[in-house]
């Protein structure tokens, strides 16, 4: 193979590697950010319930 063809293949491979890393980063996002709006009312209800006990 000639040098130009090898460089083209290497560039494509690098682009695919960057895309794979971006997909993996998106897949491993922290879960607390999206679920915080569910946890806030649940914690408030639990605290309200505990207030009546103490």
Secondary structure, DSSP 8 states (H G I E B T S, - for coil): --HHHHHHHHHHHHHHHHHHHHHHHHHT--SHHHHHHHHHHHHHHHHHHHHHH-
